[in-house]
Amino acid sequence: MKKIFVAGHRGMVGSAIARQLEQRGDVIVVKRQRAELDLLDQRAVRDFFIAEKIDQIYLAAAKVGGIVANNTYPAEFIYENLTIQNNIIHSAHEAGVQDLLFLGSSCIYPKFAEQPMTEDALLTGTLEPTNEPYAIAKIAGIKMCESYNRQYGRNYRSVMPTNLYGENDNFHPANSHVVPALLRRFHEAKLNGDSQVVAWGSGKPKREFLHVDDMAAASIYVMNLDQATYEANTEPMLSHINVGTGLDCTISELVQTVAKVVGYEGYIAFDSSKPDGAPRKLMNVSRLSALGWNATIELEKGLKATYEWFLANQDNFRK
């Protein structure tokens, strides 16, 4: 049986990958909490891989957050992400691990990339300033995988997800992304009997959202593609693959759908004095589709499942 290490198994994507792998019954899923293995400690990571004789690695461990967190802690975002990636990828190579999947982010693409964003848009323009340190770390991870493939013949692949949401998301009121932030805001407004909820921006920008269970399924699918099929749909120096739905919606449509899912019936206002960000961010997923995988979880269905999970776990969230 293959021994598969899921780095970041307590996070949203890592936990989804671990859940799906554990359902297979033909693999051993190896997990370590931070107290057991500090991914920032190079020697500890190297010793772990040598001792455990891991066959595959899903590198889902990362320091993540929304705009506020990225703006407040840029040093931690670039240092911790670079260090985790460097330690895992290099130690995996030293221990002879042939197969690794690195999870990136759509923020690697230029702020004004042509829509929908294709994989070859990487490094063709200026990044969004608010999350540039995080994006640079993720770009370095992609290039590190490519470099080890090129020099040592490793099979280190990279997937770039669009905006993710779902079970085990971060619902912190200040440091969360748009979907969990809206779910919590509308939930609390319903409980408090608020007559109005104010959403930031004009509501006009368009965004794409992918449920984390789809992301996990895509990750496992890409990891296990045979080399010939994978290489036929990628370029030697452009090995990362976009993962998304190929569909987007306006922020206004998202807000209305979240309100419907939560059951909030008050007035929704948009504060256009707040920044909108890029007018559109949509991933071109034709490469992944050509490889035989497409998303299956429709947005409203995914939001309902996420809200149900939120209700069942809200006592555990940080205030």
MIRO-375934 format. One record per residue: x, y, z of N, C-alpha, C in turn; chain. Coordinates in steps of 0.1 Angstrom, whole numbers, plus 5000, padded with zeros to 4 digits. Each point is the difference from the previous one (the first is absolute). Example, Ala and Ser with C-alpha at 12.3 -4.5 7.8 and 13.67 -1.06 7.14 Angstrom:
5132, 4943, 5078, 4991, 5012, 5000, 5009, 5012, 5000, A .
4996, 5011, 4993, 5009, 5011, 5000, 4992, 5011, 5008, A .
//
This chain:
5008, 4988, 5000, 4992, 5012, 5000, 5009, 5012, 5000, A .
4995, 5011, 4992, 5008, 5012, 5000, 4998, 5008, 5013, A .
5011, 5006, 5004, 4999, 5009, 5012, 5000, 5014, 4995, A .
4989, 5007, 5003, 4998, 5014, 4994, 5000, 5010, 5012, A .
5008, 5010, 4999, 5001, 5010, 5010, 4992, 5012, 4995, A .
4990, 5005, 5008, 4993, 5012, 4997, 5005, 5011, 5010, A .
5008, 5009, 4994, 5005, 5011, 5008, 4989, 5011, 5001, A .
4996, 5003, 5012, 4989, 5010, 5002, 4987, 4993, 5000, A .
4999, 4988, 5007, 4988, 4992, 5000, 4989, 5006, 5008, A .
5003, 5010, 5008, 4990, 5007, 5009, 4994, 5012, 4993, A .
5005, 5004, 4989, 4995, 5011, 4992, 4988, 4996, 4991, A .
4994, 5010, 4994, 4989, 4997, 4992, 5003, 4990, 4988, A .
5010, 5003, 4992, 5003, 4991, 4989, 5006, 4987, 5005, A .
5010, 5001, 5009, 5006, 4988, 5005, 4991, 4990, 5006, A .
4990, 5005, 5008, 4991, 4991, 5007, 4991, 4993, 4989, A .
4996, 5008, 4990, 4992, 4994, 4989, 5007, 4989, 4993, A .
5013, 5002, 4997, 5008, 4990, 4993, 5002, 4988, 5009, A .
5003, 5002, 5013, 5001, 4989, 5009, 4987, 4992, 5001, A .
4989, 5006, 5001, 4987, 4993, 5001, 4998, 4991, 4987, A .
5002, 5006, 4989, 4998, 4992, 4987, 5010, 4989, 4999, A .
5012, 5002, 5004, 5010, 4989, 4999, 4997, 4989, 5010, A .
4995, 5003, 5011, 4997, 4990, 5011, 4988, 4992, 4996, A .
4992, 5004, 4991, 4989, 4992, 4995, 5004, 4989, 4990, A .
5012, 5001, 4995, 5005, 4991, 4990, 5003, 4986, 5005, A .
5006, 4999, 5012, 5003, 4987, 5006, 5013, 4994, 4994, A .
5006, 5005, 4990, 5012, 4994, 4994, 5013, 5009, 5003, A .
4998, 5009, 5009, 5012, 5009, 5003, 5000, 5002, 5015, A .
5012, 5004, 5005, 5002, 5004, 5014, 5002, 5015, 5000, A .
4991, 5007, 5006, 5001, 5015, 5000, 5008, 5004, 5013, A .
5011, 5007, 4998, 5008, 5004, 5011, 4998, 5015, 5003, A .
4997, 5003, 5013, 4997, 5013, 5004, 5008, 5004, 5012, A .
5004, 5012, 5001, 5007, 5005, 5012, 4995, 5014, 5004, A .
4997, 5002, 5012, 4997, 5013, 5005, 5013, 5008, 5003, A .
4998, 5013, 5001, 5012, 5008, 5001, 5008, 4997, 5012, A .
4994, 4995, 5011, 5008, 4996, 5012, 5008, 4988, 4998, A .
4996, 4992, 4990, 5007, 4988, 4996, 5011, 5002, 4990, A .
4997, 5009, 4991, 5009, 5003, 4989, 4999, 5015, 4996, A .
5010, 5008, 5003, 5000, 5014, 4996, 5006, 5001, 4986, A .
4992, 5004, 4991, 5004, 5001, 4986, 5009, 5011, 4997, A .
5002, 5009, 5010, 5010, 5011, 4999, 5014, 4995, 5004, A .
5001, 4988, 5005, 5013, 4995, 5005, 5005, 4990, 4990, A .
5010, 5005, 4993, 5006, 4992, 4988, 5005, 4986, 5005, A .
5007, 5000, 5010, 5006, 4987, 5005, 4988, 4990, 5004, A .
4990, 5005, 5006, 4989, 4991, 5004, 4993, 4995, 4988, A .
4998, 5008, 4990, 4993, 4996, 4988, 5008, 4989, 4993, A .
5013, 5003, 4998, 5009, 4990, 4994, 5000, 4987, 5007, A .
5001, 5000, 5013, 5001, 4988, 5008, 4986, 4992, 4999, A .
4989, 5007, 4999, 4987, 4994, 4999, 4999, 4993, 4987, A .
5004, 5006, 4989, 4998, 4993, 4987, 5009, 4988, 4999, A .
5012, 5001, 5005, 5009, 4988, 5000, 4995, 4989, 5008, A .
4995, 5003, 5012, 4995, 4989, 5009, 4987, 4994, 4995, A .
4991, 5008, 4995, 4986, 4995, 4996, 5000, 4993, 4987, A .
5009, 5003, 4991, 5000, 4993, 4986, 4987, 5003, 4993, A .
4997, 5013, 4998, 4988, 5005, 4994, 5001, 4997, 4985, A .
4988, 4997, 4994, 4999, 4997, 4985, 4995, 5013, 4993, A .
4990, 5007, 5006, 4995, 5011, 4993, 4998, 5011, 5011, A .
5000, 5013, 4995, 4998, 5011, 5009, 4990, 5010, 4993, A .
4990, 5004, 5008, 4991, 5011, 4997, 5005, 5012, 5008, A .
5005, 5010, 4994, 5005, 5012, 5007, 4989, 5010, 5001, A .
4991, 4999, 5010, 4989, 5009, 5002, 5003, 5009, 5012, A .
5011, 4999, 5006, 5003, 5008, 5012, 5004, 5014, 4995, A .
4994, 5010, 5006, 5004, 5014, 4996, 4994, 5010, 5011, A .
5006, 5011, 5001, 4994, 5011, 5007, 4991, 5008, 4991, A .
4987, 5000, 5003, 4990, 5007, 4991, 4992, 5010, 5008, A .
4993, 5009, 4992, 4992, 5010, 5006, 4994, 5009, 4990, A .
4991, 5009, 5004, 4994, 5009, 4991, 5009, 5013, 4998, A .
4994, 5010, 4995, 5007, 5013, 4997, 5005, 5006, 5012, A .
4992, 5000, 5011, 5005, 5006, 5013, 5012, 4993, 5005, A .
5000, 4987, 5000, 5011, 4992, 5006, 5012, 5002, 4991, A .
4999, 5000, 4987, 5011, 5001, 4991, 5006, 5014, 5001, A .
4992, 5010, 5002, 5005, 5014, 5002, 5007, 5002, 5013, A .
4995, 4993, 5010, 5005, 5001, 5014, 5013, 4992, 5003, A .
5001, 4988, 4994, 5011, 4992, 5003, 5008, 4995, 4987, A .
5004, 5010, 4992, 5007, 4996, 4987, 5013, 4992, 5002, A .
5007, 5003, 5011, 5013, 4993, 5003, 4997, 4985, 5003, A .
4990, 4998, 5009, 4997, 4986, 5003, 4995, 4992, 4988, A .
4992, 5007, 4991, 4995, 4993, 4989, 5010, 4995, 4990, A .
5010, 5009, 4998, 5011, 4996, 4990, 5010, 4990, 5007, A .
5004, 5003, 5012, 5010, 4991, 5007, 4994, 4986, 5002, A .
4989, 4999, 5007, 4995, 4987, 5004, 4996, 4992, 4988, A .
4994, 5006, 4989, 4997, 4992, 4989, 5012, 4995, 4992, A .
5010, 5009, 4998, 5012, 4996, 4994, 5007, 4989, 5008, A .
5001, 5001, 5013, 5007, 4991, 5008, 4993, 4986, 5000, A .
4987, 5000, 5001, 4993, 4987, 5000, 5002, 4993, 4986, A .
4999, 5007, 4989, 5002, 4995, 4987, 5014, 4994, 4998, A .
5010, 5009, 5004, 5014, 4996, 4998, 5003, 4987, 5008, A .
4995, 5000, 5012, 5003, 4988, 5009, 4994, 4987, 4994, A .
4987, 5001, 4996, 4993, 4988, 4996, 5005, 4995, 4986, A .
5001, 5009, 4991, 5004, 4996, 4986, 5015, 4995, 5000, A .
5009, 5007, 5006, 5014, 4996, 5000, 5002, 4987, 5008, A .
4993, 4999, 5012, 5002, 4988, 5008, 4993, 4988, 4993, A .
4989, 5002, 4993, 4994, 4990, 4993, 5010, 4994, 4989, A .
5006, 5009, 4993, 5010, 4996, 4990, 5012, 4992, 5007, A .
5005, 5005, 5011, 5011, 4994, 5007, 4996, 4985, 5005, A .
4987, 4999, 5003, 4996, 4987, 5005, 4995, 4991, 4989, A .
5001, 5004, 4988, 4997, 4992, 4988, 4985, 4999, 4997, A .
4992, 5010, 5005, 4986, 5000, 4997, 4998, 5005, 4986, A .
4994, 4991, 4991, 4999, 5004, 4986, 4987, 5008, 4997, A .
4989, 4999, 5007, 4988, 5006, 4997, 4996, 5010, 5011, A .
4997, 5013, 4995, 4996, 5011, 5009, 4990, 5009, 4993, A .
4990, 5004, 5007, 4991, 5010, 4994, 5000, 5013, 5008, A .
5003, 5011, 4994, 5001, 5013, 5007, 4988, 5008, 4997, A .
4993, 5005, 5010, 4988, 5008, 4998, 5003, 5015, 5001, A .
4997, 5007, 4989, 5003, 5014, 4999, 4988, 5008, 5002, A .
4998, 5011, 4992, 4989, 5009, 5002, 4999, 5008, 4987, A .
4988, 5004, 4997, 4998, 5008, 4988, 5006, 5014, 5001, A .
5004, 5004, 5012, 5006, 5014, 5001, 5014, 5000, 4994, A .
5005, 4989, 4995, 5013, 5000, 4993, 5000, 5007, 4987, A .
4988, 5002, 4995, 4999, 5007, 4987, 4999, 5015, 5001, A .
5005, 5007, 4990, 5000, 5015, 5000, 4986, 5006, 5003, A .
5001, 5011, 5007, 4988, 5007, 5004, 4990, 5003, 4988, A .
5006, 5003, 4988, 4992, 5003, 4988, 5002, 4989, 4990, A .
5001, 4988, 5004, 5001, 4989, 4990, 4987, 4999, 4992, A .
5002, 4997, 4987, 4988, 4998, 4991, 4991, 4989, 5006, A .
4987, 5002, 4999, 4991, 4991, 5005, 4994, 4991, 4989, A .
4997, 4987, 5003, 5004, 4993, 5012, 5015, 4997, 5000, A .
5006, 4999, 5012, 5014, 4999, 5001, 5005, 4986, 4996, A .
5010, 5000, 4991, 5006, 4987, 4996, 5013, 4998, 5007, A .
5005, 4988, 5000, 5012, 4997, 5008, 5012, 5008, 4995, A .
5000, 5003, 4987, 5012, 5007, 4994, 5000, 5015, 5004, A .
4990, 5005, 5007, 5000, 5014, 5005, 5010, 5002, 5011, A .
5005, 4989, 5006, 5009, 5001, 5011, 5012, 5009, 4996, A .
5004, 5009, 5009, 5012, 5009, 4999, 4999, 5009, 4987, A .
4988, 5003, 4996, 4999, 5010, 4989, 4996, 5014, 5004, A .
4998, 5002, 5013, 4996, 5014, 5004, 5001, 5001, 5015, A .
4996, 5012, 5005, 5001, 5004, 5014, 4989, 4993, 5008, A .
5004, 4995, 5012, 4991, 4993, 5009, 4991, 5010, 5007, A .
4989, 4995, 5006, 4992, 5008, 5009, 5008, 5003, 5013, A .
5002, 5013, 5003, 5009, 5004, 5011, 4995, 4995, 5013, A .
4987, 4998, 5003, 4996, 4996, 5013, 5005, 4986, 5005, A .
5001, 4992, 4990, 5005, 4986, 5003, 5012, 4996, 4993, A .
5008, 5010, 4996, 5013, 4997, 4992, 5009, 4991, 5008, A .
5003, 5001, 5013, 5009, 4991, 5007, 4996, 4986, 4999, A .
4987, 4997, 5002, 4994, 4987, 4999, 5002, 4994, 4986, A .
4996, 5009, 4990, 5000, 4995, 4986, 5015, 4997, 4996, A .
5009, 5008, 5004, 5014, 4997, 4997, 5005, 4987, 5006, A .
4996, 4997, 5012, 5003, 4987, 5006, 4994, 4989, 4992, A .
4988, 5001, 4996, 4994, 4990, 4992, 5006, 4998, 4986, A .
5004, 5011, 4994, 5007, 4999, 4987, 5013, 4993, 5002, A .
5007, 5003, 5011, 5013, 4993, 5003, 4998, 4985, 5002, A .
4988, 4996, 5006, 4997, 4986, 5001, 4998, 4993, 4987, A .
4993, 5006, 4991, 4998, 4995, 4986, 5014, 4998, 4993, A .
5008, 5010, 5001, 5013, 5000, 4993, 5010, 4990, 5007, A .
4998, 4998, 5013, 5008, 4990, 5007, 4997, 4986, 4995, A .
4987, 4997, 4999, 4995, 4987, 4995, 5005, 4998, 4985, A .
4999, 5010, 4992, 5005, 4999, 4986, 5015, 4998, 5000, A .
5007, 5006, 5009, 5015, 4999, 5000, 5004, 4986, 5004, A .
4993, 4994, 5010, 5004, 4987, 5004, 4996, 4989, 4990, A .
4989, 5003, 4993, 4996, 4991, 4988, 5011, 5000, 4989, A .
5004, 5012, 4997, 5009, 5002, 4989, 5014, 4995, 5003, A .
5005, 5002, 5013, 5014, 4996, 5003, 5000, 4985, 5005, A .
4990, 4996, 5007, 5001, 4987, 5006, 4989, 4990, 4995, A .
4992, 5004, 4991, 4990, 4990, 4995, 4989, 4997, 5009, A .
4997, 5009, 5010, 4989, 4998, 5009, 4987, 5002, 4994, A .
4989, 4996, 5006, 4987, 5001, 4996, 4992, 5009, 5009, A .
5005, 5013, 5001, 4994, 5010, 5009, 4991, 5009, 4992, A .
4987, 4999, 5003, 4990, 5007, 4992, 4994, 5011, 5008, A .
4994, 5010, 4994, 4994, 5011, 5007, 4986, 5003, 4995, A .
4991, 5003, 5009, 4986, 5003, 4996, 4997, 5014, 5006, A .
4993, 5008, 4992, 4997, 5014, 5004, 4985, 5001, 5001, A .
4994, 5000, 5013, 4986, 5001, 5001, 4995, 5014, 4999, A .
4988, 5002, 4996, 4993, 5012, 5001, 4995, 5003, 5014, A .
4991, 5009, 5003, 4996, 5003, 5013, 4992, 4988, 5006, A .
5005, 4995, 5012, 4995, 4988, 5006, 4991, 5003, 5012, A .
4990, 4991, 5002, 4992, 5001, 5012, 4995, 4986, 5004, A .
4995, 4999, 5012, 4995, 4987, 5004, 5003, 4996, 5015, A .
4999, 4988, 5003, 5002, 4994, 5013, 5014, 5004, 5005, A .
5001, 5004, 5012, 5013, 5003, 5007, 5006, 5013, 4995, A .
4991, 5009, 4994, 5005, 5013, 4996, 5002, 5008, 5012, A .
5007, 5012, 4998, 5002, 5009, 5011, 4989, 5010, 5001, A .
4992, 5000, 5011, 4989, 5009, 5001, 5003, 5012, 5010, A .
5013, 5003, 5002, 5004, 5011, 5008, 4994, 5013, 4995, A .
4994, 5009, 5008, 4994, 5012, 4994, 5009, 5010, 4993, A .
5013, 4999, 5004, 5009, 5010, 4994, 5010, 4994, 4989, A .
5003, 4987, 5002, 5010, 4994, 4992, 4995, 4990, 4990, A .
4987, 4999, 4997, 4995, 4990, 4991, 4998, 5005, 4986, A .
4998, 4991, 4990, 4997, 5004, 4987, 4985, 5003, 4998, A .
4996, 5003, 4988, 4987, 5006, 4998, 4989, 4991, 5003, A .
5000, 4987, 4996, 4989, 4991, 5002, 4997, 4998, 5015, A .
5011, 4995, 5008, 4997, 4998, 5014, 4996, 5013, 5007, A .
5006, 5011, 4996, 4997, 5013, 5006, 4985, 5004, 4998, A .
4995, 4998, 4988, 4986, 5003, 4997, 4991, 4990, 5008, A .
5003, 4987, 5000, 4992, 4990, 5007, 4999, 5004, 5015, A .
5011, 5004, 5006, 4999, 5003, 5014, 4993, 5013, 5002, A .
5002, 5010, 4991, 4994, 5013, 5002, 4985, 4999, 4998, A .
4995, 4993, 4991, 4985, 4998, 4998, 4994, 4992, 5011, A .
5008, 4990, 5004, 4995, 4992, 5012, 4998, 5008, 5012, A .
5010, 5008, 5003, 4999, 5009, 5012, 4989, 5010, 4999, A .
4999, 5006, 4987, 4989, 5010, 4998, 4986, 4994, 5002, A .
4999, 4987, 4996, 4987, 4993, 5001, 4997, 4998, 5015, A .
5010, 4996, 5008, 4998, 4997, 5014, 4997, 5013, 5008, A .
5007, 5011, 4995, 4998, 5013, 5007, 4987, 5007, 4996, A .
4994, 4995, 4989, 4988, 5007, 4995, 5004, 5013, 4993, A .
5012, 5001, 4994, 5004, 5012, 4993, 4992, 5003, 4988, A .
4996, 5012, 4998, 4991, 5003, 4988, 5008, 5002, 4987, A .
5014, 5002, 5002, 5008, 5002, 4988, 5014, 4994, 5002, A .
5006, 4995, 4989, 5013, 4996, 5000, 5007, 5007, 4989, A .
5012, 5006, 5003, 5008, 5008, 4990, 5011, 4991, 4995, A .
5001, 4999, 4987, 5011, 4992, 4993, 5010, 5010, 4994, A .
5013, 4997, 5001, 5010, 5009, 4995, 5000, 5001, 4984, A .
5002, 5012, 4995, 5002, 5001, 4986, 4986, 5002, 4992, A .
5001, 5000, 4987, 4988, 5003, 4992, 4992, 4987, 4997, A .
5007, 4989, 5002, 4993, 4987, 4997, 5002, 4996, 4986, A .
5007, 5008, 4991, 5001, 4997, 4986, 5011, 4991, 4996, A .
5011, 5000, 5008, 5011, 4991, 4996, 4996, 4985, 4999, A .
5006, 4992, 4991, 4996, 4986, 4999, 5011, 4991, 5005, A .
4996, 4990, 5007, 5009, 4990, 5006, 4996, 4986, 4998, A .
5009, 4991, 5000, 4998, 4986, 4999, 5002, 4993, 5013, A .
4991, 4990, 5003, 5001, 4993, 5013, 4999, 4985, 4998, A .
5009, 4993, 5007, 5001, 4985, 4999, 4999, 4994, 5014, A .
4991, 4990, 5001, 4999, 4993, 5013, 5012, 4992, 5003, A .
5004, 5000, 5012, 5013, 4993, 5004, 4999, 4985, 4997, A .
4988, 4994, 5000, 5000, 4985, 4997, 5003, 4998, 4985, A .
4996, 5010, 4991, 5004, 4999, 4986, 5015, 5002, 4999, A .
5006, 5009, 5008, 5014, 5003, 4999, 5008, 4987, 5005, A .
4996, 4994, 5010, 5006, 4988, 5005, 5000, 4989, 4989, A .
4988, 4998, 4994, 4998, 4990, 4989, 5010, 5003, 4988, A .
5001, 5013, 4997, 5008, 5004, 4989, 5015, 4997, 5003, A .
5004, 5003, 5012, 5014, 4998, 5005, 5004, 4985, 4999, A .
4991, 4992, 5005, 5003, 4985, 5000, 5000, 4995, 4985, A .
4991, 5006, 4992, 5000, 4996, 4986, 5013, 5003, 4993, A .
5005, 5013, 5002, 5012, 5004, 4993, 5012, 4993, 5005, A .
5000, 4997, 5013, 5012, 4993, 5006, 5001, 4986, 4994, A .
4989, 4994, 4997, 5000, 4986, 4995, 4999, 4998, 4985, A .
5001, 5011, 4992, 5000, 4998, 4986, 5013, 4994, 4996, A .
5000, 4991, 4990, 5013, 4994, 4996, 5008, 5011, 4993, A .
5013, 4998, 5000, 5009, 5010, 4995, 4998, 5004, 4986, A .
4997, 4990, 4991, 4998, 5003, 4986, 4988, 5009, 4998, A .
4989, 4997, 5006, 4988, 5009, 4999, 5003, 5014, 5005, A .
5006, 5001, 5012, 5003, 5013, 5006, 5009, 5008, 4991, A .
5010, 4994, 4995, 5010, 5008, 4992, 4994, 5004, 4986, A .
4991, 4992, 4995, 4993, 5003, 4988, 4992, 5013, 5001, A .
4996, 5003, 5012, 4991, 5012, 5002, 5007, 5011, 5008, A .
5013, 4999, 5002, 5007, 5011, 5006, 5013, 5002, 4992, A .
5006, 5012, 5003, 5013, 5003, 4994, 5011, 4998, 5010, A .
5012, 4996, 4996, 5011, 4997, 5009, 5003, 5011, 5010, A .
4999, 5013, 4996, 5003, 5011, 5009, 4987, 5007, 5004, A .
4989, 4993, 4998, 4987, 5006, 5004, 4991, 4989, 5006, A .
5004, 4994, 5011, 4995, 4988, 5005, 4988, 5002, 5009, A .
4996, 5012, 5004, 4989, 5002, 5009, 4987, 5000, 4992, A .
4989, 4996, 5008, 4987, 4998, 4993, 4990, 5008, 5009, A .
4991, 5008, 4993, 4989, 5007, 5006, 4990, 4990, 5005, A .
4994, 5003, 5011, 4988, 4992, 5005, 4989, 5010, 5003, A .
4989, 4998, 4994, 4988, 5009, 5003, 4988, 4994, 4993, A .
4989, 5008, 5000, 4988, 4996, 4994, 4999, 5005, 4985, A .
5007, 5010, 4997, 4999, 5007, 4986, 4988, 5009, 5000, A .
4993, 5002, 5011, 4989, 5009, 5001, 5002, 5010, 5011, A .
4994, 5012, 4998, 5001, 5010, 5011, 4986, 5007, 5002, A .
5000, 5008, 5010, 4987, 5007, 5003, 5005, 5014, 5006, A .
4990, 5009, 4999, 5004, 5013, 5007, 4999, 4999, 5015, A .
5007, 5009, 5006, 5000, 5000, 5015, 4986, 5002, 5005, A .
4992, 5008, 4993, 4986, 5003, 5003, 4992, 4986, 5000, A .
5002, 4993, 4989, 4994, 4987, 4999, 5004, 4990, 5012, A .
5013, 5000, 5003, 5004, 4992, 5011, 4994, 5004, 5013, A .
4999, 5014, 5003, 4994, 5005, 5012, 4986, 4995, 5001, A .
4992, 5002, 4989, 4986, 4996, 5000, 4998, 4985, 5002, A .
5009, 4992, 4995, 4999, 4985, 5002, 5003, 4997, 5014, A .
5011, 5006, 5006, 5003, 4997, 5014, 4988, 5004, 5009, A .
4994, 5012, 4997, 4989, 5004, 5008, 4988, 4990, 5000, A .
4998, 4995, 4988, 4989, 4990, 4998, 5004, 4987, 5007, A .
5012, 4995, 4999, 5004, 4988, 5007, 4999, 5001, 5015, A .
5004, 5012, 5006, 4999, 5002, 5014, 4986, 5002, 5005, A .
4991, 5006, 4991, 4987, 5003, 5004, 4998, 5014, 5005, A .
5009, 5009, 4996, 4999, 5014, 5004, 4991, 5007, 4990, A .
4990, 5008, 5006, 4990, 5006, 4991, 5000, 5015, 5001, A .
5011, 5006, 5006, 5000, 5014, 5002, 5006, 5007, 4987, A .
5003, 5013, 5001, 5004, 5008, 4988, 5015, 4998, 4999, A .
5005, 4999, 4988, 5014, 4999, 4997, 5005, 5012, 4993, A .
5010, 5007, 5006, 5005, 5013, 4993, 5015, 4997, 4996, A .
5004, 5007, 4990, 5014, 4999, 4996, 5007, 5014, 5002, A .
5011, 4999, 5007, 5008, 5013, 5003, 5010, 5001, 4989, A .
4997, 5008, 4990, 5009, 5002, 4988, 5012, 5009, 5003, A .
5001, 5005, 5013, 5012, 5007, 5004, 5011, 4991, 5003, A .
4997, 4987, 5002, 5010, 4990, 5003, 5005, 4995, 4987, A .
5013, 4995, 5000, 5006, 4995, 4987, 4994, 4988, 4995, A .
5000, 4999, 4987, 4994, 4988, 4993, 5011, 4990, 4997, A .
5012, 5004, 4998, 5011, 4991, 4996, 4999, 4999, 4984, A .
5006, 4989, 4995, 5000, 4998, 4986, 4985, 4998, 4995, A .
4997, 5005, 4988, 4986, 4998, 4995, 4996, 4986, 4998, A .
5010, 4991, 4997, 4996, 4986, 4997, 5012, 4991, 5003, A .
4998, 4988, 5006, 5010, 4990, 5002, 4994, 4987, 4997, A .
5003, 4994, 4988, 4995, 4988, 4996, 5011, 4991, 4994, A .
5001, 4988, 5004, 5010, 4990, 4996, 4996, 4994, 4987, A .
5009, 4998, 4990, 4998, 4992, 4989, 5004, 4986, 5004, A .
4990, 4991, 4999, 5002, 4986, 5005, 5000, 4990, 4989, A .
5003, 5005, 4987, 4999, 4991, 4989, 5011, 4989, 5001, A .
5012, 5003, 5005, 5010, 4990, 5001, 4996, 4988, 5010, A .
4994, 5004, 5011, 4995, 4989, 5009, 4989, 4992, 4994, A .
4991, 5007, 4993, 4989, 4994, 4993, 5005, 4990, 4990, A .
5010, 5004, 4993, 5006, 4991, 4990, 5006, 4988, 5006, A .
5004, 5001, 5012, 5006, 4989, 5008, 4989, 4991, 5005, A .
4988, 5004, 4999, 4989, 4991, 5004, 4993, 5003, 5013, A .
5002, 5012, 5006, 4993, 5003, 5013, 4993, 5013, 4999, A .
4988, 5001, 5005, 4992, 5012, 5001, 4993, 5001, 5013, A .
4997, 5012, 5005, 4994, 5002, 5013, 4985, 4995, 4999, A .
4995, 4996, 5012, 4986, 4994, 5000, 4991, 5007, 5010, A .
5005, 5008, 5009, 4992, 5006, 5011, 4996, 5014, 4997, A .
4987, 5002, 4997, 4994, 5013, 4996, 5001, 5009, 5012, A .
5001, 5013, 4998, 5003, 5010, 5010, 4990, 5000, 5012, A .
4987, 5001, 4997, 4990, 5000, 5010, 5000, 4987, 5009, A .
5001, 4989, 4993, 5001, 4987, 5007, 5012, 5000, 5010, A .
5012, 5005, 4995, 5012, 5001, 5008, 4998, 5009, 5012, A .
4994, 5012, 4997, 4998, 5009, 5011, 4991, 4995, 5011, A .
4989, 4992, 4996, 4991, 4994, 5010, 5008, 4990, 5008, A .
5009, 4992, 4994, 5007, 4990, 5008, 5010, 5007, 5009, A .
5006, 5011, 4996, 5009, 5008, 5008, 4993, 5006, 5012, A .
4988, 5005, 4998, 4993, 5007, 5010, 4996, 4989, 5011, A .
4996, 4989, 4995, 4996, 4989, 5009, 5012, 4996, 5009, A .
5012, 4999, 4994, 5012, 4997, 5008, 5003, 5012, 5010, A .
4998, 5012, 4995, 5002, 5012, 5009, 4991, 4999, 5012, A .
4987, 4997, 4998, 4991, 4999, 5011, 5004, 4989, 5010, A .
5005, 4989, 4995, 5004, 4988, 5008, 5013, 5003, 5008, A .
5008, 5009, 4995, 5013, 5002, 5006, 5003, 5014, 5005, A .
4990, 5009, 5001, 5002, 5014, 5003, 5005, 5002, 5014, A .
4998, 4991, 5009, 5005, 5002, 5014, 5015, 4999, 5001, A .
5006, 4994, 4989, 5014, 4998, 5000, 5008, 5012, 4994, A .
4993, 5009, 4994, 5007, 5011, 4992, 5005, 5011, 5010, A .
5011, 5006, 4996, 5005, 5011, 5007, 4991, 5012, 5000, A .
4998, 5007, 5011, 4991, 5011, 5000, 5007, 5013, 4995, A .
//
